Amino acid sequence: MKKVLAIMASICLMGSVEAADLFKASKDIALRAPSVPLITSDTYFSIWSPYNQLTEGNTEHWTAAEHPLLGAVRVDGKVFRFMGKDKLSLESLVPMTDDSAWEAQYTFDAPAGDWKSINYDDAGWKSGKAAFGTRDMQRIGTEWNTKDIWARRHFTLDKDVKNQTVYLRYSHDDTFELYLNGEQLVATDYSWKNDVTLELTAKAKAKLRTGKNVIAAHCHNTTGGAYMDFGLYLESEQLCNFKEAAVQKSVNVLPTQTYYTFACGPVELDLVFTAPLLMEDLDLISSPINYISYRVRSLDKKQHDVQVYLETTPQLAVHEPSQPTLANKEEHNGMSYLKAGTIEQPYTVRKGDGVRIDWGYVYLAANDAPDRSLSIEERNPMKEAFINTGKLLPGKQNVRSSGINSMPAMAYAHDLGKVDKEGKEGYVMLGYDDIYSLEYFYKRRLAYWKHNGSVSIFDAFENFKANYSSLMERCRRFDIELMEEAEKAGGKEYAELCALVYRQAITAHKLFTDDEGNVLFFSKENHSNGCINTVDITYPSAPLFLIYNPDLLKGMITSIFHYSESGR
């Protein structure tokens, strides 16, 4: 599937809604969203912020895997970060398999005695390569098909690291416990997570000693795939980062839009995430594009020199952070694009729990203009250039990465120049071209918006660019209408719940057609497992589609009938 991140600027707002109004929420929402919807297109192109403040941590896919979007504003030479957080720069102390192969003693039989202790005798255990798990997982060195596995990883430290910042990284599926020299560091419930990063406390670091050490772990697999991998890392010196966070003043989640407002020193930033999921238009709701709009204005009646920075990485187009990627620059019809995706491109191959896409390409695109630029370069040097000059480095034409630590920044900068109280604005388009959406009865299917291949991702971007003003206004009016109707039906709290779930419910689906031209609308269990179009998901989501477009519910039910008739 292609992930497309296209960044445009220079808004031309027309119609009856004033430009400034598009950056202000039509309703103040009291509900605290458990996770704030940012980019919501389909099951794979889905980015959320699980934090109270947008700057508290990196944005995530709804499987909780990191899908980073980073944003900053430079005001009179000072930089304020308004979205995401700089990724830790880590060097391996005891590496995971995405950095280096490693071995451990292991057993599938419950051990007797204190197996967690550093002095425990594990000579009778087997020796095997990590990672441990079922063959459908990544980088499996030792196959594990039983319910439980116990492992002891011995390592030697030749220096004292107690005065350094040390992190534990681990991945597990399902229930997991881990001990460092007998000190418990992790105890999970029934869950599965990849690349969890945990800073060691002073008490935990005190257990580390020069010479021999051991990490002992136990993982219990309840059902489905099994996996276990872990390691220790030191925080290395970062060349630079966007340290100072903007002050978040508000966040409001409406049906098709999420509104943030930030104070960035002497200026105010309004930020709007828009998913134009207007269900009367099948082309529109199936098109894999969202907007991010931004507006900056002076708060002190003075002019300020302002630049906006936005960044992502090829991580949006991988399932495992260790997958090799290729990024390059292209031009189409007067627009420049940065493109990145995995080297392998395994179309519609992956299945299982907590799946992200690893086929297709992420794009970052903008109109050619003197006040904005696109570039692919190493992350730290790119940030350093923006901090010092407000501009990006010229960048490279092609960048190949071997994993997450070598992934480049795909960056955009917009020089707004002198900004006064009237303000200046721009917008970003993010999209996702999936090439093939899924496999249905052994045939790969294109998404509905492609119209059997007659519409390209570049056509889609150009269409969204041309219709930005009207789509923003339509979304705003729809949000007002839905909120008023929902509040009338069930009160303010009910309306706020409807606003929060609207995008999530639609984004849980993918629209395409079968060989007979029937519209099919498939739901997908995005975290619990890889099942699609299950009746237990269809039933509770049905009322939304009955209200706004019954053809979508028909598209869900038609395939259920097809499957029932198939004899499978």
C-alpha positions as CSV (number, residue, x, y, z in Angstrom):
1,M,0.0,0.0,0.0
2,K,1.3,3.4,-0.7
3,K,1.6,5.9,2.0
4,V,1.5,9.3,0.7
5,L,2.4,12.4,2.6
6,A,2.0,15.4,0.4
7,I,2.6,18.9,1.7
8,M,1.0,21.9,0.0
9,A,0.9,25.5,1.0
10,S,-0.5,28.9,-0.1
11,I,-4.2,28.6,0.8
12,C,-6.7,30.5,-1.3
13,L,-9.9,30.4,0.8
14,M,-13.2,31.4,-0.9
15,G,-16.9,31.0,-0.1
16,S,-19.1,32.3,2.7
17,V,-16.8,31.1,5.5
18,E,-14.1,33.5,6.5
19,A,-10.5,32.2,6.3
20,A,-9.9,32.7,10.0
21,D,-13.0,30.8,10.9
22,L,-11.7,27.6,9.3
23,F,-9.0,27.5,12.0
24,K,-11.4,27.8,14.9
25,A,-13.5,24.9,16.2
26,S,-17.3,25.5,15.8
27,K,-17.8,23.8,19.2
28,D,-15.8,23.7,22.4
29,I,-15.5,20.0,23.3
30,A,-15.2,19.1,27.0
31,L,-14.6,15.3,26.4
32,R,-11.0,14.2,26.8
33,A,-10.4,11.8,24.0
34,P,-8.5,8.7,25.0
35,S,-6.5,9.1,21.7
36,V,-6.9,12.2,19.5
37,P,-7.6,11.4,15.8
38,L,-5.1,13.2,13.5
39,I,-4.9,11.4,10.2
40,T,-7.8,9.0,9.5
41,S,-8.2,7.5,6.1
42,D,-8.2,3.7,6.3
43,T,-7.0,0.9,8.6
44,Y,-3.3,1.4,7.6
45,F,-3.3,5.2,7.1
46,S,-4.4,6.1,10.6
47,I,-2.3,8.3,12.9
48,W,-3.3,9.3,16.4
49,S,-2.0,11.2,19.5
50,P,-2.6,9.2,22.7
51,Y,-1.4,12.2,24.8
52,N,-3.1,15.2,26.6
53,Q,-0.6,17.4,24.8
54,L,0.4,16.9,21.1
55,T,4.0,17.5,22.1
56,E,4.2,14.8,24.8
57,G,5.3,12.0,22.5
58,N,5.4,10.7,19.0
59,T,2.2,10.2,17.0
60,E,1.1,6.6,16.5
61,H,-0.7,4.2,14.3
62,W,-3.8,2.8,16.1
63,T,-1.9,-0.4,16.8
64,A,0.3,1.8,19.0
65,A,3.3,1.5,16.7
66,E,5.1,4.8,16.1
67,H,4.0,6.6,13.0
68,P,5.9,9.9,13.5
69,L,4.8,13.3,12.4
70,L,6.9,16.2,13.8
71,G,6.1,19.9,13.6
72,A,7.8,23.1,14.6
73,V,7.6,26.9,14.2
74,R,10.6,29.1,14.1
75,V,9.8,32.6,15.4
76,D,12.4,35.3,15.2
77,G,15.1,32.6,15.2
78,K,13.6,30.6,18.2
79,V,12.1,27.2,17.5
80,F,8.9,25.9,19.2
81,R,7.9,22.2,18.7
82,F,4.1,21.9,18.3
83,M,3.7,18.2,17.2
84,G,5.5,15.0,18.1
85,K,8.8,14.6,19.9
86,D,12.3,14.1,18.8
87,K,13.2,10.4,18.6
88,L,15.8,9.2,21.1
89,S,19.2,8.7,19.7
90,L,20.3,5.3,21.1
91,E,23.4,3.2,20.9
92,S,23.2,-0.5,21.6
93,L,24.6,-1.9,24.8
94,V,22.9,-5.3,24.5
95,P,21.3,-5.2,21.1
96,M,17.9,-6.4,19.9
97,T,17.7,-8.4,16.7
98,D,17.0,-5.3,14.5
99,D,20.5,-4.2,15.4
100,S,22.4,-7.4,15.7
101,A,21.9,-11.2,16.1
102,W,22.1,-12.6,19.7
103,E,21.7,-15.9,21.5
104,A,20.3,-17.0,24.8
105,Q,19.6,-20.1,26.9
106,Y,16.0,-21.1,26.7
107,T,13.5,-23.8,27.8
108,F,9.8,-24.6,27.0
109,D,9.4,-26.4,30.3
110,A,8.6,-24.5,33.5
111,P,12.0,-24.3,35.3
112,A,12.5,-25.2,38.9
113,G,14.2,-22.9,41.4
114,D,14.9,-19.1,41.1
115,W,15.4,-19.0,37.3
116,K,15.5,-15.2,37.4
117,S,18.6,-15.1,39.6
118,I,22.0,-14.2,38.1
119,N,23.6,-17.3,39.8
120,Y,21.0,-19.7,38.5
121,D,22.4,-22.7,36.7
122,D,20.9,-22.9,33.2
123,A,23.5,-25.3,31.7
124,G,20.7,-27.8,31.1
125,W,18.7,-25.3,29.0
126,K,18.9,-25.2,25.2
127,S,20.9,-22.5,23.4
128,G,19.2,-20.6,20.6
129,K,19.3,-17.5,18.4
130,A,16.8,-14.7,18.9
131,A,14.2,-13.6,18.2
132,F,12.0,-16.4,19.6
133,G,8.6,-16.8,18.1
134,T,6.3,-18.3,15.4
135,R,7.5,-18.3,11.8
136,D,5.0,-15.6,10.8
137,M,6.9,-13.0,12.8
138,Q,10.0,-11.0,11.9
139,R,13.6,-12.1,12.3
140,I,12.9,-15.4,14.0
141,G,16.0,-17.2,15.0
142,T,14.4,-19.9,17.1
143,E,10.9,-21.2,16.5
144,W,8.6,-21.2,19.5
145,N,5.3,-23.0,19.1
146,T,4.5,-23.9,22.8
147,K,2.4,-21.9,25.2
148,D,5.4,-20.7,27.2
149,I,9.1,-19.9,26.8
150,W,11.7,-19.0,29.5
151,A,15.0,-17.4,28.3
152,R,18.2,-16.2,30.0
153,R,20.5,-13.9,28.1
154,H,24.0,-13.5,29.5
155,F,26.1,-10.5,28.7
156,T,29.3,-8.8,29.9
157,L,29.8,-5.1,30.6
158,D,33.3,-3.8,30.5
159,K,32.4,-0.4,31.9
160,D,30.2,1.1,34.6
161,V,27.0,2.7,33.1
162,K,25.1,3.6,36.2
163,N,25.7,7.3,35.6
164,Q,24.4,7.1,32.1
165,T,20.8,7.0,30.8
166,V,20.0,3.4,30.1
167,Y,16.9,2.1,28.2
168,L,15.3,-1.3,28.0
169,R,13.7,-2.1,24.6
170,Y,11.5,-5.1,24.1
171,S,8.9,-6.7,21.9
172,H,6.4,-9.4,23.0
173,D,3.4,-11.4,22.1
174,D,1.6,-12.1,24.5
175,T,2.0,-11.9,28.3
176,F,5.6,-11.0,29.2
177,E,7.8,-10.6,32.3
178,L,11.5,-9.6,32.3
179,Y,14.1,-9.4,35.0
180,L,17.6,-7.8,35.1
181,N,19.9,-9.6,37.5
182,G,16.9,-10.7,39.5
183,E,15.2,-7.2,39.5
184,Q,11.8,-7.2,37.8
185,L,11.5,-4.5,35.1
186,V,8.4,-5.6,33.1
187,A,5.2,-7.4,33.9
188,T,2.4,-7.1,31.3
189,D,-1.1,-8.4,31.0
190,Y,-2.5,-10.1,27.8
191,S,-1.1,-7.8,25.1
192,W,1.3,-7.6,22.3
193,K,3.6,-4.7,21.6
194,N,6.6,-4.0,19.4
195,D,9.7,-1.9,20.3
196,V,8.6,-0.7,23.7
197,T,11.3,1.7,25.1
198,L,11.6,2.0,28.9
199,E,14.1,4.2,30.8
200,L,15.7,2.3,33.7
201,T,15.2,3.7,37.1
202,A,18.2,4.3,39.5
203,K,17.2,1.2,41.4
204,A,17.2,-0.9,38.2
205,K,20.5,0.5,37.0
206,A,22.1,-0.3,40.4
207,K,21.6,-4.0,39.5
208,L,24.0,-3.6,36.5
209,R,27.6,-4.4,37.3
210,T,30.9,-4.5,35.5
211,G,31.4,-8.1,34.3
212,K,28.7,-10.7,34.0
213,N,25.0,-9.9,34.0
214,V,21.8,-11.7,32.9
215,I,18.4,-10.7,31.6
216,A,15.8,-13.4,32.3
217,A,12.4,-13.3,30.6
218,H,9.3,-15.4,30.4
219,C,6.6,-15.1,27.7
220,H,3.2,-16.8,27.6
221,N,1.3,-17.1,24.3
222,T,-2.4,-17.2,24.7
223,T,-3.4,-17.6,21.0
224,G,-2.1,-16.8,17.5
225,G,1.4,-15.6,16.9
226,A,4.2,-15.7,19.5
227,Y,7.2,-13.4,19.8
228,M,10.0,-12.3,22.2
229,D,13.0,-10.0,21.7
230,F,14.7,-7.6,24.1
231,G,17.9,-5.5,24.7
232,L,19.6,-2.6,26.5
233,Y,20.6,0.7,25.1
234,L,22.4,3.9,26.1
235,E,21.3,7.4,25.2
236,S,23.8,9.0,22.9
237,E,24.4,12.6,22.3
238,Q,22.0,14.2,19.9
239,L,23.4,16.7,17.5
240,C,20.3,18.9,18.0
241,N,16.6,18.7,18.5
242,F,13.5,20.9,18.9
243,K,13.7,21.0,22.7
244,E,11.2,23.7,23.6
245,A,7.5,22.7,23.3
246,A,4.8,25.1,22.3
247,V,2.1,25.7,24.9
248,Q,-1.0,23.9,23.9
249,K,-4.1,26.1,24.7
250,S,-6.9,23.9,23.4
251,V,-7.9,20.8,21.5
252,N,-11.3,20.1,20.0
253,V,-12.3,16.9,18.3
254,L,-15.2,17.2,15.8
255,P,-16.6,14.6,13.4
256,T,-14.3,15.4,10.4
257,Q,-11.8,17.8,12.0
258,T,-9.5,18.1,15.0
259,Y,-8.5,21.6,16.1
260,Y,-5.4,22.6,18.2
261,T,-4.3,26.0,19.3
262,F,-0.7,26.7,20.6
263,A,1.1,29.7,22.0
264,C,4.6,29.9,20.4
265,G,6.2,32.8,22.2
266,P,4.8,36.0,20.7
267,V,2.7,34.2,18.1
268,E,-0.3,31.9,18.1
269,L,-0.6,28.8,15.9
270,D,-3.9,27.2,14.9
271,L,-3.6,23.7,13.6
272,V,-6.5,21.7,12.0
273,F,-6.5,18.1,10.9
274,T,-9.2,17.4,8.4
275,A,-10.4,14.0,7.0
276,P,-13.1,14.9,4.4
277,L,-15.1,11.7,5.2
278,L,-18.4,13.0,3.7
279,M,-20.3,9.7,3.1
280,E,-22.6,10.9,0.3
281,D,-19.4,11.0,-2.0
282,L,-17.8,7.5,-2.4
283,D,-14.9,9.0,-4.3
284,L,-14.2,11.4,-1.5
285,I,-14.4,9.0,1.4
286,S,-12.3,6.4,-0.4
287,S,-9.6,8.9,-1.5
288,P,-6.5,8.4,0.7
289,I,-5.9,12.0,1.5
290,N,-6.2,14.2,4.6
291,Y,-5.3,17.9,5.2
292,I,-3.3,19.5,7.9
293,S,-3.9,23.3,7.9
294,Y,-1.9,25.8,9.9
295,R,-2.3,29.5,10.6
296,V,0.1,31.8,12.5
297,R,-0.7,35.3,13.8
298,S,1.1,37.8,16.0
299,L,-0.2,38.2,19.6
300,D,1.6,41.5,20.5
301,K,0.8,43.7,17.5
302,K,4.3,43.4,16.2
303,Q,5.6,41.7,13.1
304,H,7.6,38.4,13.6
305,D,9.7,36.4,11.2
306,V,8.1,32.9,11.0
307,Q,9.0,29.6,9.4
308,V,7.0,26.3,9.6
309,Y,8.7,22.9,9.6
310,L,7.0,19.5,9.1
311,E,8.7,16.1,9.0
312,T,8.0,12.4,8.7
313,T,10.1,9.4,7.8
314,P,9.8,6.2,5.8
315,Q,8.5,4.6,9.1
316,L,5.0,5.4,7.9
317,A,5.4,2.7,5.2
318,V,6.8,-0.3,7.2
319,H,5.5,-2.9,9.5
320,E,8.8,-3.6,11.2
321,P,11.2,-0.7,12.0
322,S,14.1,-2.9,10.8
323,Q,12.8,-3.2,7.2
324,P,15.1,-1.6,4.6
325,T,13.6,1.4,2.7
326,L,14.3,3.6,-0.3
327,A,13.5,7.3,-0.5
328,N,13.8,9.5,-3.6
329,K,12.6,12.7,-5.1
330,E,10.2,13.0,-8.1
331,E,8.3,15.7,-10.1
332,H,4.9,15.5,-11.6
333,N,2.8,18.2,-13.3
334,G,4.4,21.1,-11.6
335,M,4.7,19.5,-8.2
336,S,7.7,18.0,-6.4
337,Y,7.4,14.8,-4.4
338,L,9.5,12.9,-1.9
339,K,8.8,9.2,-2.1
340,A,9.7,6.4,0.2
341,G,8.8,2.7,0.8
342,T,10.2,-0.7,1.6
343,I,12.6,-2.4,-0.7
344,E,10.7,-5.6,-0.6
345,Q,7.2,-4.4,-1.5
346,P,5.2,-7.5,-0.4
347,Y,1.8,-6.6,-1.7
348,T,-1.1,-7.9,0.4
349,V,1.1,-10.6,1.9
350,R,1.2,-9.7,5.6
351,K,-1.5,-11.0,8.0
352,G,-1.9,-11.5,11.7
353,D,-2.0,-9.4,14.9
354,G,-1.2,-5.7,15.1
355,V,-0.4,-5.4,11.4
356,R,0.9,-2.3,9.7
357,I,1.4,-1.8,5.9
358,D,4.8,-2.6,4.4
359,W,4.0,-2.1,0.7
360,G,3.6,1.1,-1.2
361,Y,5.2,4.5,-0.8
362,V,4.9,7.5,1.4
363,Y,5.0,10.8,-0.5
364,L,5.7,14.4,0.6
365,A,4.7,16.9,-2.0
366,A,4.5,20.6,-2.6
367,N,4.1,23.2,-5.3
368,D,7.4,24.7,-6.5
369,A,7.7,28.1,-4.8
370,P,10.5,30.3,-3.5
371,D,9.1,30.3,0.1
372,R,8.8,26.6,0.6
373,S,11.0,23.6,0.1
374,L,11.2,19.8,0.3
375,S,14.3,17.7,1.2
376,I,15.5,14.3,2.2
377,E,18.4,14.2,4.6
378,E,19.6,12.8,7.9
379,R,17.3,13.9,10.7
380,N,19.7,15.7,13.0
381,P,21.5,17.8,10.3
382,M,18.1,18.7,8.8
383,K,16.9,20.0,12.2
384,E,20.1,21.8,12.8
385,A,19.8,23.6,9.5
386,F,16.2,24.7,10.2
387,I,17.1,25.8,13.8
388,N,20.1,27.9,12.5
389,T,18.7,29.3,9.2
390,G,14.9,28.5,9.0
391,K,15.7,26.5,5.8
392,L,16.3,22.9,4.9
393,L,19.5,21.3,3.7
394,P,19.5,20.8,-0.1
395,G,19.2,17.0,0.6
396,K,19.9,14.0,-1.5
397,Q,18.2,12.6,-4.6
398,N,18.1,9.0,-3.3
399,V,18.5,7.6,0.3
400,R,18.6,3.9,1.1
401,S,18.2,2.9,4.8
402,S,18.8,-0.4,6.5
403,G,16.4,0.2,9.4
404,I,14.9,2.8,11.7
405,N,18.2,4.2,12.9
406,S,19.2,5.2,9.4
407,M,15.9,6.4,8.1
408,P,16.1,10.0,6.8
409,A,13.9,12.9,7.5
410,M,11.4,13.7,4.8
411,A,11.0,17.4,5.5
412,Y,9.1,20.5,4.4
413,A,9.7,24.1,5.3
414,H,7.5,27.1,4.6
415,D,8.9,30.6,5.1
416,L,5.9,32.7,6.0
417,G,8.1,35.8,6.3
418,K,6.8,38.7,8.4
419,V,3.6,37.8,10.2
420,D,1.4,40.3,11.9
421,K,-1.9,40.1,13.7
422,E,-3.8,39.3,10.4
423,G,-1.7,36.1,10.2
424,K,-0.6,33.9,7.4
425,E,-1.5,30.3,6.6
426,G,-0.7,27.1,4.7
427,Y,-1.8,23.5,4.6
428,V,-0.5,20.0,4.3
429,M,-2.0,17.1,2.4
430,L,-1.3,13.6,3.7
431,G,-2.3,10.6,1.7
432,Y,-1.9,6.9,1.2
433,D,-1.8,5.2,-2.2
434,D,-2.2,1.5,-1.5
435,I,-1.7,0.2,-5.1
436,Y,-3.5,-3.0,-4.1
437,S,-5.8,-2.7,-1.1
438,L,-6.4,-6.3,-0.3
439,E,-6.9,-9.8,-1.7
440,Y,-10.5,-10.9,-2.1
441,F,-11.2,-14.5,-3.2
442,Y,-7.6,-14.8,-4.4
443,K,-7.6,-11.6,-6.4
444,R,-5.8,-8.4,-5.5
445,R,-8.2,-5.5,-5.6
446,L,-7.6,-1.8,-6.2
447,A,-9.2,0.8,-3.9
448,Y,-12.5,2.4,-5.1
449,W,-11.0,5.8,-5.8
450,K,-8.7,4.4,-8.5
451,H,-11.6,3.4,-10.7
452,N,-9.8,0.3,-12.0
453,G,-6.5,2.1,-12.4
454,S,-7.8,5.2,-14.4
455,V,-7.0,7.6,-11.5
456,S,-3.4,7.9,-10.2
457,I,-2.3,9.2,-6.8
458,F,-1.0,12.3,-8.5
459,D,-4.5,12.9,-10.0
460,A,-5.9,12.5,-6.5
461,F,-3.6,15.0,-5.0
462,E,-4.2,17.6,-7.7
463,N,-8.0,17.2,-7.2
464,F,-7.7,17.7,-3.4
465,K,-5.5,20.7,-4.0
466,A,-8.0,22.3,-6.4
467,N,-10.9,21.6,-4.1
468,Y,-9.3,22.5,-0.7
469,S,-11.4,25.6,0.0
470,S,-14.7,23.9,-0.8
471,L,-13.9,20.7,1.0
472,M,-12.8,22.6,4.2
473,E,-16.1,24.5,4.1
474,R,-18.2,21.4,3.5
475,C,-16.5,19.6,6.4
476,R,-17.1,22.5,8.7
477,R,-20.7,22.7,7.8
478,F,-21.2,19.0,8.2
479,D,-19.6,19.0,11.6
480,I,-21.9,21.8,12.8
481,E,-24.9,19.9,11.5
482,L,-24.0,16.5,13.0
483,M,-23.2,18.1,16.4
484,E,-26.5,20.0,16.5
485,E,-28.5,16.9,15.6
486,A,-26.7,14.7,18.0
487,E,-27.0,17.2,20.9
488,K,-30.7,17.5,20.2
489,A,-31.1,13.7,20.2
490,G,-29.0,12.9,23.3
491,G,-27.4,15.9,24.9
492,K,-24.0,17.5,24.7
493,E,-22.1,14.5,26.1
494,Y,-23.7,12.2,23.5
495,A,-22.8,14.6,20.7
496,E,-19.2,14.7,21.8
497,L,-19.0,10.9,21.8
498,C,-20.5,10.9,18.3
499,A,-17.8,13.3,17.2
500,L,-15.1,11.2,18.6
501,V,-16.2,7.9,17.0
502,Y,-17.2,9.2,13.6
503,R,-13.8,9.1,11.9
504,Q,-12.8,6.0,13.8
505,A,-15.8,4.0,12.5
506,I,-15.3,5.0,8.9
507,T,-11.5,4.6,9.0
508,A,-12.0,1.0,10.1
509,H,-13.2,0.2,6.6
510,K,-11.9,0.0,3.0
511,L,-14.0,0.7,-0.1
512,F,-13.5,-1.3,-3.4
513,T,-15.5,-3.2,-6.0
514,D,-15.7,-6.8,-7.1
515,D,-15.5,-8.2,-10.6
516,E,-19.3,-7.5,-11.1
517,G,-18.9,-3.9,-10.1
518,N,-20.6,-4.4,-6.7
519,V,-19.4,-1.8,-4.1
520,L,-17.8,-3.6,-1.1
521,F,-17.0,-1.9,2.2
522,F,-14.8,-4.1,4.4
523,S,-14.1,-3.5,8.1
524,K,-10.9,-4.7,9.6
525,E,-10.0,-5.6,13.2
526,N,-7.0,-3.4,13.4
527,H,-5.3,-4.4,16.6
528,S,-6.8,-7.6,18.0
529,N,-6.2,-9.7,14.8
530,G,-6.2,-9.6,11.0
531,C,-9.8,-10.6,10.4
532,I,-11.8,-8.5,8.0
533,N,-15.6,-7.9,7.6
534,T,-16.6,-9.9,10.6
535,V,-20.3,-9.7,11.5
536,D,-19.6,-8.7,15.1
537,I,-18.0,-5.5,13.7
538,T,-20.6,-4.9,11.0
539,Y,-23.5,-5.0,13.5
540,P,-22.5,-2.2,15.9
541,S,-21.3,0.1,13.1
542,A,-24.4,-0.3,11.0
543,P,-26.5,2.6,12.4
544,L,-23.9,5.2,11.2
545,F,-24.0,4.0,7.6
546,L,-27.8,3.6,7.6
547,I,-28.1,7.2,8.5
548,Y,-25.5,8.7,6.1
549,N,-25.3,6.2,3.2
550,P,-27.1,2.8,3.2
551,D,-25.1,1.8,0.1
552,L,-22.1,1.5,2.4
553,L,-23.9,-1.0,4.7
554,K,-25.0,-2.9,1.6
555,G,-21.4,-3.1,0.6
556,M,-20.6,-4.7,4.0
557,I,-23.4,-7.2,3.8
558,T,-23.0,-8.2,0.1
559,S,-19.6,-9.8,0.8
560,I,-20.9,-11.6,3.8
561,F,-23.6,-13.2,1.5
562,H,-20.8,-14.0,-1.0
563,Y,-18.8,-15.7,1.6
564,S,-21.8,-17.6,2.9
565,E,-22.5,-18.9,-0.6
566,S,-18.9,-19.8,-1.3
567,G,-19.0,-23.1,0.7
568,R,-15.7,-22.1,2.4
